[in-house]
Amino acid sequence: MKLYLLSLGCAKNSVDSEHLLGLLESAGAEIVPTPEEADTAIVNTCGF
């Protein structure tokens, strides 16, 4: 599966996104640089 991740918000959110990307890659996902290339897009936002 090809995934695109957009991370919005604070610095902690960026760290969380990097951790999530690592987990997704280790599960076999291919991370792509643009949403147009992706099968699925994930938007990670900050609530603060």
N, CA, C, O and CB atoms as a CASP TS submission, in Angstrom:
PFRMAT TS
TARGET T0000
AUTHOR 0000-0000-0000
METHOD Language model
MODEL 1
PARENT N/A
ATOM      1  N   MET     1       0.838  -1.167   0.000  1.00  0.00           N
ATOM      2  CA  MET     1       0.000   0.000   0.000  1.00  0.00           C
ATOM      3  C   MET     1       0.890   1.240   0.000  1.00  0.00           C
ATOM      4  O   MET     1       1.893   1.290   0.711  1.00  0.00           O
ATOM      5  CB  MET     1      -0.957  -0.007   1.210  1.00  0.00           C
ATOM      6  N   LYS     2       0.524   2.224  -0.787  1.00  0.00           N
ATOM      7  CA  LYS     2       1.250   3.491  -0.838  1.00  0.00           C
ATOM      8  C   LYS     2       0.551   4.501   0.062  1.00  0.00           C
ATOM      9  O   LYS     2      -0.651   4.734  -0.066  1.00  0.00           O
ATOM     10  CB  LYS     2       1.347   4.024  -2.297  1.00  0.00           C
ATOM     11  N   LEU     3       1.324   5.103   0.982  1.00  0.00           N
ATOM     12  CA  LEU     3       0.770   6.042   1.956  1.00  0.00           C
ATOM     13  C   LEU     3       1.446   7.394   1.872  1.00  0.00           C
ATOM     14  O   LEU     3       2.644   7.502   1.608  1.00  0.00           O
ATOM     15  CB  LEU     3       0.905   5.488   3.361  1.00  0.00           C
ATOM     16  N   TYR     4       0.642   8.426   2.104  1.00  0.00           N
ATOM     17  CA  TYR     4       1.142   9.798   2.225  1.00  0.00           C
ATOM     18  C   TYR     4       0.732  10.296   3.597  1.00  0.00           C
ATOM     19  O   TYR     4      -0.411  10.101   4.011  1.00  0.00           O
ATOM     20  CB  TYR     4       0.587  10.737   1.079  1.00  0.00           C
ATOM     21  N   LEU     5       1.647  10.934   4.305  1.00  0.00           N
ATOM     22  CA  LEU     5       1.356  11.461   5.641  1.00  0.00           C
ATOM     23  C   LEU     5       1.596  12.958   5.654  1.00  0.00           C
ATOM     24  O   LEU     5       2.686  13.426   5.325  1.00  0.00           O
ATOM     25  CB  LEU     5       2.224  10.762   6.720  1.00  0.00           C
ATOM     26  N   LEU     6       0.571  13.706   6.036  1.00  0.00           N
ATOM     27  CA  LEU     6       0.675  15.152   6.216  1.00  0.00           C
ATOM     28  C   LEU     6       0.621  15.429   7.705  1.00  0.00           C
ATOM     29  O   LEU     6      -0.349  15.078   8.376  1.00  0.00           O
ATOM     30  CB  LEU     6      -0.462  15.920   5.452  1.00  0.00           C
ATOM     31  N   SER     7       1.662  16.059   8.216  1.00  0.00           N
ATOM     32  CA  SER     7       1.746  16.361   9.642  1.00  0.00           C
ATOM     33  C   SER     7       1.583  17.860   9.842  1.00  0.00           C
ATOM     34  O   SER     7       2.352  18.653   9.300  1.00  0.00           O
ATOM     35  CB  SER     7       3.094  15.868  10.242  1.00  0.00           C
ATOM     36  N   LEU     8       0.576  18.245  10.625  1.00  0.00           N
ATOM     37  CA  LEU     8       0.291  19.650  10.904  1.00  0.00           C
ATOM     38  C   LEU     8       0.378  19.887  12.400  1.00  0.00           C
ATOM     39  O   LEU     8      -0.071  19.054  13.187  1.00  0.00           O
ATOM     40  CB  LEU     8      -1.104  20.057  10.363  1.00  0.00           C
ATOM     41  N   GLY     9       0.952  21.020  12.805  1.00  0.00           N
ATOM     42  CA  GLY     9       0.933  21.352  14.220  1.00  0.00           C
ATOM     43  C   GLY     9       2.296  21.478  14.848  1.00  0.00           C
ATOM     44  O   GLY     9       3.262  21.906  14.217  1.00  0.00           O
ATOM     45  N   CYS    10       2.352  21.096  16.101  1.00  0.00           N
ATOM     46  CA  CYS    10       3.510  21.356  16.956  1.00  0.00           C
ATOM     47  C   CYS    10       4.670  20.388  16.678  1.00  0.00           C
ATOM     48  O   CYS    10       4.543  19.436  15.909  1.00  0.00           O
ATOM     49  CB  CYS    10       3.100  21.261  18.419  1.00  0.00           C
ATOM     50  N   ALA    11       5.796  20.668  17.330  1.00  0.00           N
ATOM     51  CA  ALA    11       6.997  19.846  17.163  1.00  0.00           C
ATOM     52  C   ALA    11       6.779  18.412  17.646  1.00  0.00           C
ATOM     53  O   ALA    11       7.276  17.475  17.022  1.00  0.00           O
ATOM     54  CB  ALA    11       8.169  20.471  17.915  1.00  0.00           C
ATOM     55  N   LYS    12       6.051  18.226  18.737  1.00  0.00           N
ATOM     56  CA  LYS    12       5.776  16.872  19.231  1.00  0.00           C
ATOM     57  C   LYS    12       4.986  16.086  18.195  1.00  0.00           C
ATOM     58  O   LYS    12       5.192  14.885  18.025  1.00  0.00           O
ATOM     59  CB  LYS    12       5.003  16.921  20.570  1.00  0.00           C
ATOM     60  N   ASN    13       4.093  16.762  17.515  1.00  0.00           N
ATOM     61  CA  ASN    13       3.311  16.105  16.482  1.00  0.00           C
ATOM     62  C   ASN    13       4.216  15.607  15.355  1.00  0.00           C
ATOM     63  O   ASN    13       3.975  14.537  14.795  1.00  0.00           O
ATOM     64  CB  ASN    13       2.245  17.060  15.931  1.00  0.00           C
ATOM     65  N   SER    14       5.240  16.364  15.023  1.00  0.00           N
ATOM     66  CA  SER    14       6.192  15.933  13.999  1.00  0.00           C
ATOM     67  C   SER    14       6.931  14.673  14.438  1.00  0.00           C
ATOM     68  O   SER    14       7.154  13.769  13.633  1.00  0.00           O
ATOM     69  CB  SER    14       7.195  17.054  13.694  1.00  0.00           C
ATOM     70  N   VAL    15       7.307  14.615  15.706  1.00  0.00           N
ATOM     71  CA  VAL    15       7.969  13.423  16.249  1.00  0.00           C
ATOM     72  C   VAL    15       7.018  12.230  16.190  1.00  0.00           C
ATOM     73  O   VAL    15       7.420  11.131  15.808  1.00  0.00           O
ATOM     74  CB  VAL    15       8.440  13.669  17.711  1.00  0.00           C
ATOM     75  N   ASP    16       5.771  12.445  16.563  1.00  0.00           N
ATOM     76  CA  ASP    16       4.773  11.373  16.492  1.00  0.00           C
ATOM     77  C   ASP    16       4.610  10.877  15.057  1.00  0.00           C
ATOM     78  O   ASP    16       4.498   9.674  14.824  1.00  0.00           O
ATOM     79  CB  ASP    16       3.418  11.861  17.041  1.00  0.00           C
ATOM     80  N   SER    17       4.598  11.797  14.102  1.00  0.00           N
ATOM     81  CA  SER    17       4.454  11.425  12.694  1.00  0.00           C
ATOM     82  C   SER    17       5.641  10.596  12.223  1.00  0.00           C
ATOM     83  O   SER    17       5.457   9.616  11.500  1.00  0.00           O
ATOM     84  CB  SER    17       4.309  12.676  11.824  1.00  0.00           C
ATOM     85  N   GLU    18       6.856  10.971  12.619  1.00  0.00           N
ATOM     86  CA  GLU    18       8.042  10.201  12.246  1.00  0.00           C
ATOM     87  C   GLU    18       7.980   8.791  12.826  1.00  0.00           C
ATOM     88  O   GLU    18       8.344   7.823  12.158  1.00  0.00           O
ATOM     89  CB  GLU    18       9.315  10.914  12.723  1.00  0.00           C
ATOM     90  N   HIS    19       7.522   8.680  14.058  1.00  0.00           N
ATOM     91  CA  HIS    19       7.366   7.366  14.691  1.00  0.00           C
ATOM     92  C   HIS    19       6.334   6.537  13.923  1.00  0.00           C
ATOM     93  O   HIS    19       6.557   5.358  13.649  1.00  0.00           O
ATOM     94  CB  HIS    19       6.943   7.518  16.180  1.00  0.00           C
ATOM     95  N   LEU    20       5.213   7.156  13.582  1.00  0.00           N
ATOM     96  CA  LEU    20       4.160   6.475  12.830  1.00  0.00           C
ATOM     97  C   LEU    20       4.677   6.007  11.474  1.00  0.00           C
ATOM     98  O   LEU    20       4.387   4.887  11.052  1.00  0.00           O
ATOM     99  CB  LEU    20       2.950   7.400  12.644  1.00  0.00           C
ATOM    100  N   LEU    21       5.439   6.856  10.789  1.00  0.00           N
ATOM    101  CA  LEU    21       6.003   6.468   9.494  1.00  0.00           C
ATOM    102  C   LEU    21       6.892   5.232   9.629  1.00  0.00           C
ATOM    103  O   LEU    21       6.846   4.335   8.788  1.00  0.00           O
ATOM    104  CB  LEU    21       6.806   7.630   8.890  1.00  0.00           C
ATOM    105  N   GLY    22       7.689   5.189  10.676  1.00  0.00           N
ATOM    106  CA  GLY    22       8.545   4.027  10.907  1.00  0.00           C
ATOM    107  C   GLY    22       7.743   2.754  11.111  1.00  0.00           C
ATOM    108  O   GLY    22       8.084   1.701  10.572  1.00  0.00           O
ATOM    109  N   LEU    23       6.679   2.855  11.889  1.00  0.00           N
ATOM    110  CA  LEU    23       5.818   1.689  12.121  1.00  0.00           C
ATOM    111  C   LEU    23       5.146   1.229  10.830  1.00  0.00           C
ATOM    112  O   LEU    23       5.072   0.032  10.549  1.00  0.00           O
ATOM    113  CB  LEU    23       4.753   2.013  13.176  1.00  0.00           C
ATOM    114  N   LEU    24       4.661   2.184  10.054  1.00  0.00           N
ATOM    115  CA  LEU    24       3.988   1.847   8.799  1.00  0.00           C
ATOM    116  C   LEU    24       4.953   1.204   7.806  1.00  0.00           C
ATOM    117  O   LEU    24       4.606   0.232   7.135  1.00  0.00           O
ATOM    118  CB  LEU    24       3.359   3.098   8.180  1.00  0.00           C
ATOM    119  N   GLU    25       6.160   1.748   7.718  1.00  0.00           N
ATOM    120  CA  GLU    25       7.161   1.166   6.818  1.00  0.00           C
ATOM    121  C   GLU    25       7.542  -0.245   7.245  1.00  0.00           C
ATOM    122  O   GLU    25       7.699  -1.129   6.403  1.00  0.00           O
ATOM    123  CB  GLU    25       8.408   2.047   6.769  1.00  0.00           C
ATOM    124  N   SER    26       7.692  -0.459   8.543  1.00  0.00           N
ATOM    125  CA  SER    26       8.057  -1.796   9.015  1.00  0.00           C
ATOM    126  C   SER    26       6.926  -2.798   8.804  1.00  0.00           C
ATOM    127  O   SER    26       7.158  -4.007   8.782  1.00  0.00           O
ATOM    128  CB  SER    26       8.436  -1.748  10.491  1.00  0.00           C
ATOM    129  N   ALA    27       5.702  -2.294   8.650  1.00  0.00           N
ATOM    130  CA  ALA    27       4.556  -3.157   8.367  1.00  0.00           C
ATOM    131  C   ALA    27       4.369  -3.383   6.867  1.00  0.00           C
ATOM    132  O   ALA    27       3.438  -4.072   6.450  1.00  0.00           O
ATOM    133  CB  ALA    27       3.289  -2.554   8.961  1.00  0.00           C
ATOM    134  N   GLY    28       5.263  -2.799   6.057  1.00  0.00           N
ATOM    135  CA  GLY    28       5.220  -3.057   4.623  1.00  0.00           C
ATOM    136  C   GLY    28       4.656  -1.943   3.770  1.00  0.00           C
ATOM    137  O   GLY    28       4.537  -2.108   2.556  1.00  0.00           O
ATOM    138  N   ALA    29       4.306  -0.823   4.356  1.00  0.00           N
ATOM    139  CA  ALA    29       3.763   0.293   3.580  1.00  0.00           C
ATOM    140  C   ALA    29       4.885   1.012   2.844  1.00  0.00           C
ATOM    141  O   ALA    29       6.018   1.077   3.320  1.00  0.00           O
ATOM    142  CB  ALA    29       3.002   1.277   4.494  1.00  0.00           C
ATOM    143  N   GLU    30       4.555   1.542   1.692  1.00  0.00           N
ATOM    144  CA  GLU    30       5.486   2.383   0.937  1.00  0.00           C
ATOM    145  C   GLU    30       5.072   3.831   1.163  1.00  0.00           C
ATOM    146  O   GLU    30       3.937   4.203   0.864  1.00  0.00           O
ATOM    147  CB  GLU    30       5.492   2.019  -0.602  1.00  0.00           C
ATOM    148  N   ILE    31       5.973   4.646   1.684  1.00  0.00           N
ATOM    149  CA  ILE    31       5.681   6.053   1.940  1.00  0.00           C
ATOM    150  C   ILE    31       6.034   6.838   0.682  1.00  0.00           C
ATOM    151  O   ILE    31       7.151   6.742   0.173  1.00  0.00           O
ATOM    152  CB  ILE    31       6.473   6.588   3.190  1.00  0.00           C
ATOM    153  N   VAL    32       5.069   7.618   0.183  1.00  0.00           N
ATOM    154  CA  VAL    32       5.279   8.395  -1.039  1.00  0.00           C
ATOM    155  C   VAL    32       5.287   9.890  -0.719  1.00  0.00           C
ATOM    156  O   VAL    32       4.676  10.312   0.263  1.00  0.00           O
ATOM    157  CB  VAL    32       4.186   8.072  -2.085  1.00  0.00           C
ATOM    158  N   PRO    33       5.975  10.699  -1.541  1.00  0.00           N
ATOM    159  CA  PRO    33       6.146  12.120  -1.229  1.00  0.00           C
ATOM    160  C   PRO    33       4.963  13.026  -1.554  1.00  0.00           C
ATOM    161  O   PRO    33       4.916  14.161  -1.080  1.00  0.00           O
ATOM    162  CB  PRO    33       7.317  12.620  -1.946  1.00  0.00           C
ATOM    163  N   THR    34       4.010  12.553  -2.347  1.00  0.00           N
ATOM    164  CA  THR    34       2.864  13.396  -2.707  1.00  0.00           C
ATOM    165  C   THR    34       1.563  12.623  -2.538  1.00  0.00           C
ATOM    166  O   THR    34       1.541  11.403  -2.697  1.00  0.00           O
ATOM    167  CB  THR    34       2.996  13.908  -4.158  1.00  0.00           C
ATOM    168  N   PRO    35       0.478  13.326  -2.217  1.00  0.00           N
ATOM    169  CA  PRO    35      -0.808  12.628  -2.058  1.00  0.00           C
ATOM    170  C   PRO    35      -1.316  12.020  -3.363  1.00  0.00           C
ATOM    171  O   PRO    35      -2.065  11.043  -3.341  1.00  0.00           O
ATOM    172  CB  PRO    35      -1.850  13.586  -1.511  1.00  0.00           C
ATOM    173  N   GLU    36      -0.918  12.587  -4.487  1.00  0.00           N
ATOM    174  CA  GLU    36      -1.364  12.054  -5.781  1.00  0.00           C
ATOM    175  C   GLU    36      -0.841  10.649  -6.040  1.00  0.00           C
ATOM    176  O   GLU    36      -1.469   9.876  -6.763  1.00  0.00           O
ATOM    177  CB  GLU    36      -0.922  12.973  -6.905  1.00  0.00           C
ATOM    178  N   GLU    37       0.295  10.316  -5.459  1.00  0.00           N
ATOM    179  CA  GLU    37       0.896   8.993  -5.645  1.00  0.00           C
ATOM    180  C   GLU    37       0.339   7.950  -4.679  1.00  0.00           C
ATOM    181  O   GLU    37       0.581   6.755  -4.851  1.00  0.00           O
ATOM    182  CB  GLU    37       2.396   9.082  -5.478  1.00  0.00           C
ATOM    183  N   ALA    38      -0.400   8.390  -3.673  1.00  0.00           N
ATOM    184  CA  ALA    38      -0.806   7.512  -2.572  1.00  0.00           C
ATOM    185  C   ALA    38      -2.140   6.817  -2.827  1.00  0.00           C
ATOM    186  O   ALA    38      -3.020   7.336  -3.513  1.00  0.00           O
ATOM    187  CB  ALA    38      -0.893   8.304  -1.292  1.00  0.00           C
ATOM    188  N   ASP    39      -2.253   5.624  -2.249  1.00  0.00           N
ATOM    189  CA  ASP    39      -3.541   4.937  -2.174  1.00  0.00           C
ATOM    190  C   ASP    39      -4.347   5.485  -1.003  1.00  0.00           C
ATOM    191  O   ASP    39      -5.575   5.560  -1.053  1.00  0.00           O
ATOM    192  CB  ASP    39      -3.343   3.406  -2.030  1.00  0.00           C
ATOM    193  N   THR    40      -3.629   5.867   0.051  1.00  0.00           N
ATOM    194  CA  THR    40      -4.250   6.375   1.281  1.00  0.00           C
ATOM    195  C   THR    40      -3.450   7.565   1.789  1.00  0.00           C
ATOM    196  O   THR    40      -2.219   7.553   1.772  1.00  0.00           O
ATOM    197  CB  THR    40      -4.334   5.263   2.372  1.00  0.00           C
ATOM    198  N   ALA    41      -4.168   8.597   2.244  1.00  0.00           N
ATOM    199  CA  ALA    41      -3.524   9.763   2.850  1.00  0.00           C
ATOM    200  C   ALA    41      -3.919   9.832   4.321  1.00  0.00           C
ATOM    201  O   ALA    41      -5.077   9.615   4.677  1.00  0.00           O
ATOM    202  CB  ALA    41      -3.920  11.079   2.105  1.00  0.00           C
ATOM    203  N   ILE    42      -2.947  10.134   5.161  1.00  0.00           N
ATOM    204  CA  ILE    42      -3.177  10.290   6.594  1.00  0.00           C
ATOM    205  C   ILE    42      -2.846  11.728   6.956  1.00  0.00           C
ATOM    206  O   ILE    42      -1.788  12.237   6.585  1.00  0.00           O
ATOM    207  CB  ILE    42      -2.317   9.276   7.436  1.00  0.00           C
ATOM    208  N   VAL    43      -3.751  12.388   7.683  1.00  0.00           N
ATOM    209  CA  VAL    43      -3.509  13.744   8.164  1.00  0.00           C
ATOM    210  C   VAL    43      -3.394  13.668   9.678  1.00  0.00           C
ATOM    211  O   VAL    43      -4.344  13.286  10.361  1.00  0.00           O
ATOM    212  CB  VAL    43      -4.650  14.737   7.720  1.00  0.00           C
ATOM    213  N   ASN    44      -2.226  14.034  10.200  1.00  0.00           N
ATOM    214  CA  ASN    44      -1.968  14.012  11.634  1.00  0.00           C
ATOM    215  C   ASN    44      -1.940  15.461  12.112  1.00  0.00           C
ATOM    216  O   ASN    44      -1.080  16.240  11.702  1.00  0.00           O
ATOM    217  CB  ASN    44      -0.621  13.265  11.972  1.00  0.00           C
ATOM    218  N   THR    45      -2.884  15.815  12.980  1.00  0.00           N
ATOM    219  CA  THR    45      -2.985  17.198  13.445  1.00  0.00           C
ATOM    220  C   THR    45      -2.691  17.304  14.935  1.00  0.00           C
ATOM    221  O   THR    45      -2.692  16.310  15.661  1.00  0.00           O
ATOM    222  CB  THR    45      -4.373  17.759  13.146  1.00  0.00           C
ATOM    223  N   CYS    46      -2.442  18.524  15.366  1.00  0.00           N
ATOM    224  CA  CYS    46      -2.162  18.817  16.763  1.00  0.00           C
ATOM    225  C   CYS    46      -3.406  19.435  17.396  1.00  0.00           C
ATOM    226  O   CYS    46      -4.050  20.291  16.791  1.00  0.00           O
ATOM    227  CB  CYS    46      -0.937  19.765  16.902  1.00  0.00           C
ATOM    228  N   GLY    47      -3.741  19.011  18.596  1.00  0.00           N
ATOM    229  CA  GLY    47      -4.927  19.523  19.277  1.00  0.00           C
ATOM    230  C   GLY    47      -4.647  20.679  20.222  1.00  0.00           C
ATOM    231  O   GLY    47      -5.551  21.127  20.927  1.00  0.00           O
ATOM    232  N   PHE    48      -3.402  21.177  20.252  1.00  0.00           N
ATOM    233  CA  PHE    48      -3.065  22.238  21.193  1.00  0.00           C
ATOM    234  C   PHE    48      -2.992  23.577  20.520  1.00  0.00           C
ATOM    235  O   PHE    48      -2.717  24.583  21.175  1.00  0.00           O
ATOM    236  CB  PHE    48      -1.763  21.945  21.873  1.00  0.00           C
TER
END
